Amino acid sequence: MTAGMTSPPPQQPKLSTGTSGLDAILGGGIERGRVYLVEGTPGTGKTTLALGFLHEGVRQGDATLYVTLSESEDELRSVAASHGWDMDGVDVYELAAAAGLDGDGEQTVLHPAELELGETARAVMDRVRASSPARIVFDSLSEIRLLAENPQRYRRQALALKRFFVQQGCTVLLLDDHSANSSASGGDLQLHSLVHGVVTLEQIPLDYGAERRRLRVVKLRGSSFRGGYHDFAIQRGGLAVYPRLVAQEHRAAFDPAPVSTGSAGLDQMLGGGLSPGTNTLLIGPSGAGKTTTVTSALVAALRRGGRAAYFLLDEGLPTLLARSAALGMDLRPFVENGRLALRQVDPAEMSPGEFAHRVRHAVERDGARFIAIDSLNAYMQSMPGEKFLLLQMHELLTYLNQQGVITMLALGQHGIIGQVTATVDLSYLADAIVLLRYFEADGEVRKAVSVMKTRTASHERTVREITVGPQGLSVGAPLTGAQGALSRLPVWSGVAPSAAARPG
């Protein structure tokens, strides 16, 4: 160390907000003895976040105080009860109540309109001195802004409160619902400059499905944090925050040796099978065999002793179980022994962040080494109001690849015969592409499979017939007479192939 320089003081552990996902975004939590702003329009979850912050404080043995100028204590208790919390240990200081309920009775609370700004601030300071809380929630700044009547007076009073709280060593969440702020879309920039950190909550209505909620850390003085928007949901027990996935932060060592799909013929077409750390996209019209092919590879992985997760966005769960059992690929035993997690997903009720969180949970906590997503159509089309879904899917697939997971994705194409098209082009994201098609021979509708791309092996360029029966998936010999498999309904020159596919 250079002479004359002193070592920095040891850094204190951060304080949990009571919301684990938000703590992760904030780099572990917030600094003690600092003042933070939580802003958002009504209904975004500010009160839930604040109560969770105080509930965590009570759990850790901190004295807590909720100063309310907008909601009554009964209302706060009702919100807490909806999350399974009680208010024991939380001191509620109510500065606002419905006026005129008992004009002749003893006035125990004061309406903000009847108070001078200075009197309100002094009342809060006196209560803080009396109870010495470690955690404070101040709800809300909109009432102070109304009392101040002009920006200069409001800023001076906000600055005075901030200095007082810091001097008392309190960790404070200031709530602002933007109801008295004309620049709500951009936040209160004057207040942003005063506080140590700013968290903005948003609620976005969609044309169909549940509204989306997201948050963003605008500022966190003296600490690093994860920028950008992060999806969250209000659930029983508080806010469930899903930090934005950054794939480069998640790497794991794994064996890249290819494994079987459960079909020797399909393994041969793929150049040896499926390689860990890659994703395979199955493209084809409805009924061409995408789900059956995914299920075959899934069962093969489970029979090798691995764990897997199947995210079902299209087909009903009972239908999948019944059809798989009829094809000799019964999934129920693997579900019962806990090695297969079947997840029925309603994408209209789920944000992309929550979906990515569920996939991560399956990989990191359940140990899944095989992930199936069926289908991408439902995922992409059920969230038309969401932007950058392709980028989010790219980040998710990169994460799975770096974890050594085998991922299989089904993408349905519009149409059954003739020209078929896909809603979205995800081919550039795929490490391998398997194309399934219908063809007609000898008055019978059959199915063909071809491998269009693999990044890890030299694959076949042939077109083969694929059949599905009680013994599962079978891939036949190359169909040398096929023409037009890529652009339209395949046709045949010469003698049509045998209807019986050679098992493989």
matplotlib code that plots the C-alpha trace (Angstrom):
import matplotlib.pyplot as plt

x = [0.0, 1.3, 2.6, 0.0, -2.9, -5.4, -7.3, -11.0, -13.4, -14.7, -17.9, -21.0, -23.2, -26.2, -29.7, -32.2, -35.3, -37.3, -37.6, -34.9, -35.1, -34.8, -31.8, -30.1, -30.7, -29.3, -26.2, -27.2, -29.6, -29.4, -27.0, -27.9, -28.8, -29.7, -32.8, -34.4, -37.2, -39.8, -42.0, -44.8, -48.4, -51.1, -51.4, -47.8, -46.9, -45.3, -47.2, -46.5, -42.8, -42.7, -44.6, -42.2, -39.3, -40.6, -41.7, -38.1, -36.9, -39.2, -37.8, -34.3, -35.1, -35.2, -37.5, -39.8, -42.1, -44.7, -45.6, -48.8, -50.3, -52.6, -53.7, -55.3, -53.8, -56.7, -56.0, -52.4, -53.3, -55.6, -52.8, -50.4, -53.0, -53.5, -49.8, -49.9, -48.1, -49.2, -48.3, -46.9, -43.7, -44.5, -45.3, -47.9, -48.0, -51.2, -51.2, -54.2, -57.7, -61.1, -62.2, -65.7, -66.5, -66.7, -66.4, -67.4, -65.3, -61.7, -59.4, -56.6, -55.3, -55.0, -55.9, -53.0, -55.1, -55.5, -51.8, -48.9, -46.0, -43.7, -46.1, -46.3, -42.6, -42.1, -44.7, -42.8, -39.5, -40.9, -42.3, -38.9, -37.0, -39.5, -39.4, -35.8, -36.7, -34.0, -36.4, -38.9, -41.5, -42.8, -46.1, -46.5, -44.5, -47.5, -49.2, -46.0, -45.9, -49.5, -48.8, -45.6, -47.6, -44.4, -41.3, -38.8, -40.6, -41.1, -37.4, -36.3, -38.7, -37.7, -34.0, -34.7, -36.4, -33.6, -30.9, -32.9, -33.4, -29.7, -28.6, -30.9, -29.3, -32.6, -32.9, -35.9, -38.2, -40.0, -43.0, -44.3, -47.4, -47.0, -50.5, -49.4, -46.5, -47.1, -44.0, -44.9, -43.6, -40.1, -40.3, -39.5, -36.0, -35.6, -36.2, -34.0, -31.0, -31.6, -32.0, -29.4, -31.3, -34.4, -36.5, -39.3, -42.3, -44.5, -47.7, -48.3, -51.8, -52.0, -54.7, -55.2, -54.1, -52.8, -51.1, -47.3, -45.4, -41.7, -39.2, -36.0, -33.3, -32.8, -30.0, -28.0, -25.4, -22.0, -23.1, -23.3, -26.6, -28.2, -29.6, -32.6, -36.1, -37.0, -40.3, -42.1, -45.5, -47.5, -48.1, -49.1, -46.0, -44.9, -43.3, -41.8, -39.0, -37.3, -33.9, -33.1, -31.1, -27.5, -26.2, -22.5, -22.7, -23.7, -21.1, -20.6, -18.3, -19.9, -19.2, -19.9, -20.1, -23.4, -26.2, -29.0, -32.4, -33.9, -33.8, -30.7, -31.9, -32.4, -29.0, -27.4, -29.1, -27.8, -24.3, -24.2, -27.1, -27.8, -24.8, -25.0, -24.8, -26.8, -30.4, -32.4, -35.3, -38.0, -40.0, -43.1, -46.8, -49.3, -49.3, -46.0, -44.4, -42.6, -43.9, -43.4, -39.8, -39.2, -40.8, -38.6, -35.5, -36.9, -37.6, -34.1, -32.5, -34.6, -33.8, -30.1, -30.8, -30.9, -33.4, -35.6, -38.2, -40.9, -42.6, -45.9, -47.5, -49.8, -51.1, -53.0, -51.1, -53.5, -53.4, -49.6, -49.5, -52.1, -50.6, -47.1, -48.2, -50.0, -46.7, -44.7, -43.1, -45.0, -43.9, -45.9, -43.2, -40.6, -43.0, -43.7, -40.1, -39.3, -36.9, -39.3, -41.0, -44.0, -44.9, -48.2, -47.6, -50.2, -48.1, -51.0, -50.7, -46.9, -44.2, -41.0, -39.0, -41.0, -40.7, -37.0, -37.0, -38.9, -36.4, -33.5, -35.2, -35.5, -31.8, -30.1, -32.3, -33.9, -30.8, -32.5, -30.1, -32.8, -35.2, -38.2, -40.2, -43.3, -44.1, -42.5, -45.6, -47.6, -44.8, -44.2, -47.8, -49.4, -47.3, -47.6, -47.2, -43.8, -40.8, -37.5, -38.8, -36.3, -33.5, -34.8, -35.1, -31.5, -30.3, -32.2, -30.9, -27.3, -27.7, -28.9, -26.1, -23.5, -25.0, -24.5, -28.2, -29.8, -32.7, -35.4, -37.7, -40.9, -42.0, -45.2, -45.7, -49.0, -50.6, -50.4, -50.0, -48.3, -46.5, -46.1, -44.7, -43.6, -44.7, -41.2, -37.8, -35.7, -33.4, -30.4, -30.8, -30.7, -27.7, -29.5, -32.7, -34.9, -37.6, -40.7, -43.1, -46.0, -45.8, -48.2, -47.3, -49.5, -52.6, -51.3, -50.3, -46.9, -44.3, -40.7, -37.8, -34.6, -31.8, -31.1, -28.4, -26.1, -23.2, -21.4, -21.3, -21.5, -25.2, -27.0, -28.5, -31.0, -34.8, -36.2, -39.6, -40.6, -43.3, -44.9, -46.4, -46.8, -43.0, -42.3, -40.4, -38.9, -36.9, -36.6, -34.1, -33.3, -36.1, -34.2, -37.3, -38.4, -38.6, -39.8, -39.6, -38.3, -40.6, -43.9, -45.7, -43.1, -43.8, -42.2, -40.6, -40.6, -41.8, -43.0, -41.2, -42.6, -45.1, -43.2, -40.3, -37.3, -37.0, -34.1]
y = [0.0, 3.5, 5.5, 7.9, 6.0, 4.3, 1.1, 1.5, 0.6, -2.9, -3.2, -4.1, -6.9, -5.6, -5.6, -7.9, -6.3, -9.4, -10.2, -12.6, -11.8, -8.1, -8.7, -10.6, -7.6, -5.2, -7.3, -8.7, -6.1, -2.5, -0.5, 0.0, 3.6, 4.8, 6.1, 4.5, 5.5, 2.9, 4.5, 3.3, 4.0, 2.5, -1.3, -2.0, -3.6, -0.9, -1.6, -5.4, -4.7, -2.4, -4.8, -7.6, -5.3, -4.7, -8.4, -9.4, -6.8, -8.3, -11.8, -10.5, -8.8, -5.2, -2.5, -1.4, 1.5, 2.1, 5.8, 6.1, 9.3, 7.5, 4.1, 3.1, 0.5, -1.8, -1.6, -2.4, -5.4, -6.6, -6.5, -8.3, -11.0, -11.7, -12.7, -14.8, -12.2, -10.6, -7.1, -8.1, -6.2, -3.6, -0.2, 1.6, 5.4, 6.6, 10.2, 10.0, 8.6, 9.2, 12.6, 13.3, 9.9, 11.3, 15.1, 15.4, 12.6, 12.7, 13.2, 10.6, 11.0, 14.0, 14.5, 15.9, 18.7, 20.0, 20.0, 22.3, 20.6, 21.4, 19.9, 16.7, 16.3, 17.1, 14.5, 11.9, 12.9, 12.7, 9.2, 8.0, 9.4, 7.7, 4.2, 4.2, 1.9, 0.3, 0.0, 2.6, 2.8, 6.2, 6.0, 8.2, 11.1, 12.2, 13.6, 15.6, 16.9, 18.1, 19.9, 21.5, 23.2, 24.1, 22.1, 24.2, 23.7, 20.0, 19.5, 21.3, 19.2, 15.9, 16.8, 17.5, 14.2, 12.3, 13.9, 13.2, 9.5, 9.1, 10.8, 8.3, 5.4, 4.2, 2.3, 3.8, 3.0, 6.1, 5.2, 7.4, 6.6, 9.4, 10.6, 14.2, 14.1, 15.5, 13.8, 10.3, 8.6, 9.8, 9.7, 12.6, 13.5, 16.0, 13.2, 10.8, 13.1, 13.1, 9.4, 6.6, 4.3, 4.3, 1.2, 1.8, -0.6, -0.8, -2.5, -3.1, -4.1, -6.4, -6.9, -10.4, -12.3, -11.1, -7.8, -7.8, -6.3, -5.4, -3.3, -1.5, -0.2, 3.4, 4.2, 2.5, 4.8, 3.2, -0.3, -2.3, -3.7, -5.6, -3.1, -3.3, -4.5, -7.5, -9.3, -9.8, -11.0, -10.4, -13.7, -14.8, -14.3, -11.1, -10.2, -12.9, -11.1, -12.8, -11.2, -10.9, -13.8, -13.2, -16.4, -15.6, -15.6, -19.3, -21.9, -25.5, -28.3, -31.2, -34.2, -33.3, -36.9, -37.4, -39.6, -41.5, -40.1, -43.5, -44.3, -45.7, -44.4, -40.8, -41.0, -41.9, -39.0, -36.6, -37.8, -39.7, -38.5, -35.4, -33.6, -32.2, -28.4, -28.1, -27.5, -29.2, -27.6, -29.8, -28.1, -29.5, -29.2, -30.3, -34.1, -34.7, -36.3, -33.4, -34.2, -38.0, -37.4, -35.2, -37.8, -40.6, -38.6, -37.7, -41.3, -42.4, -39.7, -40.9, -44.5, -43.6, -42.4, -38.7, -36.1, -34.0, -31.3, -31.1, -27.7, -28.3, -25.1, -26.7, -30.2, -31.1, -33.0, -36.0, -36.3, -36.4, -39.0, -41.2, -41.0, -41.6, -44.7, -46.0, -45.6, -47.6, -44.5, -44.3, -41.2, -41.8, -44.0, -41.2, -38.6, -40.8, -41.4, -37.6, -37.8, -36.1, -32.8, -32.2, -28.5, -27.4, -23.8, -21.2, -18.5, -16.0, -15.9, -15.9, -13.4, -14.4, -13.7, -16.2, -18.8, -18.4, -18.7, -22.0, -23.4, -22.3, -23.9, -27.2, -27.1, -25.7, -27.1, -30.3, -31.3, -31.6, -32.4, -32.6, -29.8, -30.0, -27.0, -27.8, -25.7, -22.4, -21.3, -20.9, -19.2, -16.6, -16.0, -15.8, -12.8, -10.5, -7.4, -8.4, -7.0, -8.8, -12.3, -13.7, -12.1, -13.6, -17.0, -16.6, -15.8, -18.8, -21.3, -20.0, -20.5, -24.1, -24.8, -23.5, -25.7, -28.8, -29.4, -31.1, -29.0, -30.0, -27.4, -28.0, -25.4, -26.0, -24.7, -23.4, -25.8, -29.5, -30.0, -27.9, -24.8, -24.6, -21.7, -20.9, -17.9, -17.1, -18.0, -19.5, -21.5, -19.2, -20.1, -23.8, -26.1, -28.8, -28.7, -31.7, -31.2, -33.4, -33.6, -35.5, -37.4, -39.6, -43.0, -45.8, -43.9, -43.6, -40.5, -41.1, -39.0, -38.1, -36.8, -35.0, -33.3, -29.8, -28.7, -29.8, -27.7, -30.5, -33.4, -34.3, -35.2, -37.2, -35.3, -38.1, -38.1, -41.0, -42.3, -42.1, -44.2, -44.3, -47.4, -49.3, -49.8, -46.1, -44.2, -46.0, -44.5, -46.3, -46.4, -43.4, -42.5, -42.2, -41.4, -38.3, -34.9, -31.6, -32.4, -28.9, -26.7, -28.5, -31.9, -34.5, -36.5, -39.7, -40.8, -44.5, -47.1, -45.9, -47.2, -50.0, -48.8, -50.7, -48.6, -50.6, -50.1, -48.1]
z = [0.0, -0.9, 2.1, 3.5, 2.1, 4.4, 3.6, 2.8, 5.6, 5.5, 3.5, 5.5, 4.2, 2.2, 3.5, 1.9, 0.4, 1.2, -2.5, -3.6, -7.3, -6.6, -4.3, -7.2, -9.5, -6.9, -6.4, -3.1, -1.7, -0.6, 1.6, 5.3, 6.4, 2.9, 1.3, -1.8, -4.0, -5.3, -7.9, -10.1, -10.9, -8.7, -9.0, -9.9, -6.5, -4.5, -1.3, -1.6, -2.1, 0.9, 3.2, 2.1, 3.0, 6.5, 7.0, 6.2, 8.8, 11.5, 10.6, 11.1, 14.4, 13.1, 14.4, 11.6, 10.9, 8.1, 7.8, 5.7, 4.4, 1.9, 3.2, 6.5, 8.8, 8.2, 4.4, 5.0, 7.3, 4.6, 2.0, 4.3, 5.1, 1.4, 1.3, 4.4, 6.5, 9.8, 10.9, 14.3, 14.8, 12.2, 13.8, 11.6, 11.9, 10.2, 9.1, 6.9, 7.2, 5.7, 6.7, 8.2, 9.6, 13.1, 13.0, 16.7, 18.0, 19.1, 16.1, 16.3, 12.7, 10.5, 6.8, 4.8, 3.5, 7.0, 7.8, 7.0, 5.3, 8.1, 10.7, 8.7, 8.5, 12.2, 13.2, 11.2, 12.7, 16.2, 15.6, 14.2, 17.2, 19.6, 18.0, 16.5, 13.6, 11.4, 8.4, 7.4, 4.6, 3.7, 1.8, -0.2, -1.5, -3.7, -0.5, 0.3, -3.2, -3.0, 0.3, -1.0, -3.8, -5.7, -6.8, -4.8, -1.5, -2.2, -3.0, 0.2, 2.3, 0.6, 1.2, 4.8, 5.3, 3.5, 5.7, 8.9, 8.0, 7.1, 10.4, 12.3, 10.5, 9.0, 5.8, 4.0, 1.1, -0.2, -2.3, -5.1, -7.1, -9.6, -8.9, -8.3, -10.8, -14.2, -15.6, -14.4, -17.5, -16.8, -13.0, -10.6, -11.7, -8.8, -6.4, -8.3, -7.7, -3.9, -3.1, -3.2, -5.4, -7.7, -8.6, -11.1, -11.3, -14.4, -15.4, -19.1, -20.4, -23.4, -26.0, -24.7, -21.6, -18.2, -17.9, -17.8, -14.9, -15.1, -13.1, -13.7, -11.4, -12.6, -10.2, -7.4, -6.0, -5.2, -6.3, -9.5, -10.5, -13.4, -15.8, -18.1, -17.6, -15.5, -15.5, -12.2, -10.9, -7.7, -6.0, -2.6, -0.5, -2.2, -5.5, -7.7, -9.6, -12.6, -13.2, -16.9, -18.1, -19.2, -20.7, -20.5, -16.7, -16.7, -17.9, -16.9, -17.9, -19.7, -21.9, -25.6, -26.8, -28.8, -27.4, -29.1, -30.1, -29.5, -33.2, -34.9, -38.3, -37.0, -35.2, -38.5, -40.3, -37.6, -37.9, -34.6, -32.5, -30.3, -28.9, -25.3, -25.4, -28.6, -29.6, -32.3, -34.1, -35.6, -38.3, -40.0, -40.5, -37.9, -37.3, -39.2, -36.1, -34.3, -30.8, -31.3, -32.4, -29.3, -27.1, -28.5, -27.7, -24.3, -23.4, -24.6, -22.3, -19.3, -19.9, -19.8, -16.2, -16.9, -15.8, -18.2, -18.3, -21.0, -21.4, -23.1, -24.7, -27.3, -26.5, -23.4, -20.8, -20.6, -24.4, -24.5, -21.7, -23.4, -26.9, -25.7, -23.8, -26.9, -28.9, -26.4, -24.8, -21.5, -19.6, -16.4, -14.7, -15.2, -13.8, -10.8, -9.9, -10.3, -13.2, -15.6, -15.0, -17.2, -17.3, -18.8, -19.7, -20.6, -22.4, -22.4, -18.6, -18.4, -19.2, -21.1, -17.9, -15.9, -18.6, -18.7, -14.9, -15.0, -17.5, -15.3, -12.3, -14.1, -15.1, -11.9, -9.2, -10.7, -12.6, -16.0, -18.9, -21.5, -22.2, -24.6, -25.6, -27.6, -29.4, -30.2, -32.1, -28.9, -27.1, -29.9, -30.9, -27.4, -26.6, -29.6, -27.4, -26.2, -28.0, -28.7, -28.1, -30.6, -28.6, -25.4, -27.0, -28.3, -24.7, -23.3, -25.9, -25.4, -21.7, -22.2, -24.6, -22.1, -19.4, -21.6, -22.0, -24.9, -26.1, -28.6, -30.0, -32.1, -34.6, -36.5, -40.0, -41.6, -44.0, -44.5, -48.3, -50.9, -49.8, -46.0, -44.1, -40.5, -38.5, -37.4, -38.6, -35.9, -38.1, -37.3, -33.6, -34.2, -34.0, -35.9, -38.0, -38.7, -41.4, -41.5, -44.4, -45.8, -49.1, -51.1, -52.5, -53.7, -52.6, -49.1, -47.1, -45.5, -43.7, -44.6, -42.5, -43.6, -41.7, -43.0, -40.7, -37.9, -36.5, -34.7, -37.2, -40.8, -41.4, -44.1, -47.1, -47.7, -47.3, -45.4, -44.5, -40.8, -39.3, -35.8, -34.3, -31.0, -30.9, -31.2, -33.9, -36.9, -39.7, -43.0, -45.8, -48.0, -50.5, -53.7, -55.7, -53.9, -55.5, -54.2, -50.4, -49.6, -51.6, -51.9, -51.5, -52.4, -55.6, -56.9, -60.1, -60.9, -58.4, -55.1, -52.0, -49.8, -47.2, -44.5, -43.1, -42.0, -38.2, -37.2]

ax = plt.figure().add_subplot(projection="3d")
ax.plot(x, y, z, "-o")
ax.set_aspect("equal")
plt.show()
